[in-house]
Amino acid sequence: CACSFLDTDRALVLLEEYCKKLRKPEEQQLKKAIRKVMGIFKSSLFQALLGSFTKKATKQGTISHSSLPAAVVFDVLGCPKD
């Protein structure tokens, strides 16, 4: 679904904006972690997994568009969806 990729792009923009606000020395570890997450979001592997998950979940009717980001996180991390 192209919507998922647009959501990922929007998340990257928001994360970048947030990183720009992290200037204090004690915030640098968080900034580094966020940059790692951003790198993962930009990776071709993540994009392929997101596309595969989206197709599977949409076909099964298990998620709606609005719950897609949370569903992807829960699926990847193995967290309960409740």
C-alpha positions as CSV (number, residue, x, y, z in Angstrom):
1,C,0.0,0.0,0.0
2,A,1.5,3.4,-1.0
3,C,-0.2,4.9,2.1
4,S,2.2,2.9,4.4
5,F,5.2,4.3,2.6
6,L,3.8,7.8,2.9
7,D,3.3,7.2,6.6
8,T,6.9,6.1,6.9
9,D,8.1,9.2,5.1
10,R,6.0,11.4,7.5
11,A,7.4,9.5,10.5
12,L,10.9,10.2,9.2
13,V,10.2,13.9,8.8
14,L,8.7,14.1,12.4
15,L,11.7,12.2,13.8
16,E,14.1,14.5,12.0
17,E,12.3,17.6,13.4
18,Y,12.4,16.1,16.9
19,C,16.2,15.3,16.6
20,K,16.9,18.9,15.7
21,K,15.4,19.9,19.1
22,L,17.7,17.5,21.0
23,R,20.7,19.7,21.9
24,K,21.5,19.1,25.5
25,P,24.4,16.7,26.3
26,E,22.0,14.3,28.2
27,E,19.8,14.1,25.1
28,Q,22.5,12.9,22.8
29,Q,22.0,9.2,23.6
30,L,18.3,9.5,22.7
31,K,19.3,11.4,19.5
32,K,21.6,8.6,18.5
33,A,18.9,6.0,19.1
34,I,16.4,7.9,17.1
35,R,18.9,8.2,14.2
36,K,19.3,4.4,14.3
37,V,15.6,4.0,14.0
38,M,15.5,6.4,11.1
39,G,18.2,4.4,9.4
40,I,16.1,1.3,9.8
41,F,13.0,3.0,8.5
42,K,15.0,4.1,5.4
43,S,16.4,0.6,4.8
44,S,15.2,-1.4,1.8
45,L,14.6,-4.4,4.1
46,F,12.2,-2.5,6.4
47,Q,10.4,-1.1,3.4
48,A,10.0,-4.7,1.9
49,L,8.8,-6.0,5.3
50,L,6.3,-3.2,5.7
51,G,5.0,-3.8,2.2
52,S,4.7,-7.5,2.8
53,F,3.0,-7.0,6.1
54,T,0.6,-4.5,4.7
55,K,-0.5,-6.8,1.9
56,K,-0.9,-9.7,4.2
57,A,-2.8,-7.8,6.9
58,T,-5.0,-5.9,4.4
59,K,-5.9,-9.1,2.5
60,Q,-6.9,-10.8,5.8
61,G,-8.8,-7.7,6.9
62,T,-7.0,-7.8,10.3
63,I,-6.1,-4.1,10.4
64,S,-7.4,-0.8,9.2
65,H,-5.2,1.9,7.7
66,S,-5.4,4.0,10.9
67,S,-4.0,1.2,13.0
68,L,-1.3,0.1,10.5
69,P,1.8,1.8,12.2
70,A,0.9,0.3,15.6
71,A,0.2,-3.1,14.1
72,V,3.6,-3.2,12.3
73,V,5.4,-2.3,15.5
74,F,3.5,-5.0,17.5
75,D,4.2,-7.6,14.8
76,V,7.9,-6.8,14.5
77,L,8.4,-6.7,18.3
78,G,6.1,-9.6,19.0
79,C,4.0,-7.5,21.5
80,P,0.4,-8.3,22.3
81,K,-2.0,-6.2,20.3
82,D,-4.3,-5.5,23.3
